[in-house]
Amino acid sequence: DAYVSQQYVRIGDEGSRIRFHFCPNCAATVHYRVNDEDMVVVPVGVFRDSSFPAPTVSVYEERMHAWVGLPEGVKRVF
């Protein structure tokens, strides 16, 4: 069977429309788009490769869990 995602649209803090595509079986977010732009965002947790590169930019840190640690030198976007 071909993969067919389910969708959920939510309005972000700044009023942007975020269209999440998620797996209909496990509900994991597979990718999302903001304001139907050409860019597709794929959450790093989708990849099973433990050698996946560390983040270089941090966004929405005020929502970050206290136990999350970020590498030195990460650019912080507020």
Secondary structure as UniProt FT lines:
FT   STRAND          6..11
FT   TURN            13..14
FT   STRAND          17..22
FT   TURN            24..26
FT   STRAND          29..34
FT   TURN            35..36
FT   HELIX           44..46
FT   TURN            50..51
FT   STRAND          57..59
FT   HELIX           61..63
FT   TURN            66..67
FT   TURN            72..73
FT   STRAND          75..77
//
